[in-house]
Amino acid sequence: MLSRFSDVLQTAADVLAPPATRLEDFEYHWKMILNFYQSYDDSSKVHIEDTRIPHHLHQMLQLIVEEEKEQHGGTVGPCLEAIVQRSICLLDALTALAAADRPPGARALALTMGTALLRRTRQPCVNSAHVYRPLQRMLIQCNENPASPTEKEEVELLLTLCGLVRKEPGLANIFTTPFVEDKASLLSIPEDIQKLIPIKTKVQTPKKNPLFEVELPSNPLKNVSIVRTGGSDCNATNSSSADDVSCKSQRTVYEDNDKFLLIDLLLSYLNSADNQVVLRACEGIMIVSSLPEDDIANLVTSCSPACETIVEKLVEKYKCIPANTDPTDVDHLNITWAYVAHDFGDKSFNKFHGYRELTSFFSWLDYCDTLMKECHPDIASHLSRTFRAGFLEGAAEAGAGAGAGAAAGAAHHAALVAALLAKCLKVIDAPDLLNEFSNWLVGEGEVSEWPLLHTLINNCLTDNYDLTLETLRFFETIIEKGTEHTIHRLVLSRVCTRGYLAQHSPHSPLTGDDDERDRLNDLSTWRERERNREAMKQLQHEGHVNEQINDILSHEGVDLTDHTESENIHKIINSFLLLLPRAILSDPVGSDYEHYIHDAHRHYQLWLDITSTFNWPTDQNYIDNTASSTHSYDSRPEADIHLDEAFQSEKSDKHNTSIEKIGNYCAEDKCQFSQKLVLRSRDLNSVPEEEFDEGPFLKMLFTLLSTMPTQPYQVNLHLTSIISKLALMPHPNLHEYLLNPMLPTGKKTQTLFKTLQDLARRLTMEIPRIRNYKKVIENTRLQLMSEDPSYDESCDHNQLVESLIVLEEFCKELAAIAFVKYQHSMHMHR
């Protein structure tokens, strides 16, 4: 009953005094703001939050938002129209508040209000002169003072404007300078607003702001247009066409003295101590840089120092990394460009020495990489060139070249630089950046003319194994992330010529060493060796390996009844698996072959995907080459390893080492043995040939491979990992050179299998000299396979035995890779 009576009274009141319209409410709140400033006393210390100003501004914003909900067809309501027509100078007033900051806190409130007005309205009418000119004045007040207490509000306003430019790229014209005919009118507040909201002090031009260091021409608007000419279909509702500065169909006229104020202001916040401010500025730069318009991209690259500033900041962070940082800590980091703010909020947070500096550097590198993937192609190209010139050539190259033969401190720094560059290459994905990284490393001219590559190779061959290890990791990353250009320059440039092949015909009969033939073919000598117990074990071992190979071939679908199909791959696998004699093997059973095959399948498919766009020969070429050069040769390593020669200088130990001497050339029958003699004699009597130059990179790998017994386990592990990745590459010539043990080559031509044979000879000769060597081999294998950290930290390592185990597993891996590539080629050509 009472509620009905109240409704009746309200209805009668509304008839006598109708409620105010939304526009009248809007004008009321505006007048209340003006009344406040007419009676404002400068001596008052009241904060603006303690006044009614925030309430009135909030109510004005709410009225605009509410009326927009009722508008249809994109029309502008009366409240927003009052701002656009400047009958209510709200934006001018906000600009004055931001400049005067009266009462205290008014600047932050004005910036927040301006941001909210642009964000919450569907049609902010920024293309109207009465809207964009106050925004221009507000913009140039941003970042007048470094470390301003209103940094967050300022950058939020800039970020909001970036979003508007993204929606309508034509608005980018508004944020180029010069805006108006002279700087004085740009910086001044209209007189009518100064009367309404008195300005305490005249706004001064920032002394150190580069935006205002440009000398304007006598008539700056003669050749510079902030209006897209020729536009007739782009106009704001209830505003004149002269105020329209937005039309996507026309290019903007930019001159050399133009500056992109929006980007330049965002750049000034990149040095803020507040990481949230930095991140918001980064977002704004990325938004504008990703616009598809070519003229905006040209404005960013030619009229703004954005790319140079971003790279300079990267170099600055790189130089802040402590020189005594442990290179092994670098690879453990896994961060993105937005990650740094979380850990850096706690100043006591420090995982290891140099963590904060490394995190800062790699987070910024990730931002550069992300920006390059998102931005316009022209900006990406310019930024990548700047990255190479400023960071790679200007900072990193000097550190990478201070390794080999230098003092311990310089070698440590070179190792750290190698670790940093390897991590850089791992985390970047932008194609432009990868290409510049590639071109920087391997160059464009002759390899001999590119000193950086030779410097890195020399760092691998130094006596400082920490430097060797980190540089090998860098090369491994280069191969993993390598472009076609990189791999060609490092590995394929000489291999593609097939200069490693012998000049004579592979089938030409050559005379051999008759004495050697007669001695080894002597039946009494053969029977004597065969009676030897260790020789029998070696034969059993070879038989077991052959059975395993047959099982694997059958299980993987190779038809063993087709002799021509399975013979060659059987020989190749045998060559690697029987390279070392049974007596010194750490795992004679070899139960993990299938594990290596499964890994090889997975990794080979990965390399097929990586190189799918490379202009490499097809697998058909590889099959033809293999068939023409290997079908008549035995793949057994016994064909080339003669331990009698290896032990000629050790006659006193001849009896004790007879097991090892016999094991490497035991055969299944006399016929096979004679076939080996033909291959042996061919190698001894080949005509003199020019030595094949495999290139500095492969030569370095073969050199390190031959010195495995004197190198640490980790170095050998990464060395064999690099070679395995090269062997997995689906390039027919590289496959032939690395994975064809029966390849007819010149005597001086170095190949992977020859290097492995030499290494096997050395280990076969030196391992038995170790006291109780079989037990030592067994224990070392158990410790390595257990991956016990305490073993890695201990100094009690037998590098000779460790290198034996690495070689043994490496041979299994090569055999698996050869089989998987063979199997794939068979499937492709069926």
Secondary structure, DSSP 8 states (H G I E B T S, - for coil): -HHHHHHHHHHHHHHHS----HHHHHHHHHHHHHHHHHT--TT----GGGSSHHHHHHHHHHHHHHHHHH--TT---HHHHHHHTTSS-HHHHHHHHHHH--STTHHHHHHHHHHHHHHH-S---TTSHHHHHHHHHHHHTTTSSTT-TTHHHHHHHHHHHHHHHHH-GGGGGGGEE--SS-HHHHH---HHHHHHS--SS-----TT-GGG-----SSTTSS--SS-TT--S---TTS-GGG----TTS-----TT-EEHHHHHHHHTTT-S-HHHHHHHHHHHHHHHT---HHHHHHHHHS--HHHHHHHHHHHHHHTS-TT--GGGGGG----TTTHHHHHTSTT--SSTTHHHHHHHHHHHHHHHHHHHHS-HHHHHHHHHHHIIIIIIIIIHHHHTS-TT--HHHHHHHHHHHHHHHHHHHH---HHHHHHHHHHHH-SS-GGG-HHHHHHHHHHTSS-HHHHHHHHHHHHHHHHT--HHHHIIIIIHHHTTTTTB-SS-TT------HHHHHHHH-HHHHHHHHHSHHHHHHHHHHHHHHHHHHHHHHHTT--TT-HHHHHHHHHHHHHHHTSS-GGG-S-TT-TTHHHHHHHHHHHHHHHHHHTTTS----HHHHHHHHHHHHTTS---GGGT--HHHHTGGGGGGTTTTHHHHHHTT--SSHHHHHHHHHHHHHHHS----------HHHHHHHHHHHTGGGS-HHHHHHHHHHHHHHHHS--HHHHHHHH-TT--B-TT---HHHHHHHHHHHHHHHGGGSTTHHHHHHHHHHHHHHT-HHHHHSS---HHHHHHHHHHHHHHHHHHHHHHHHHHHHHHT-
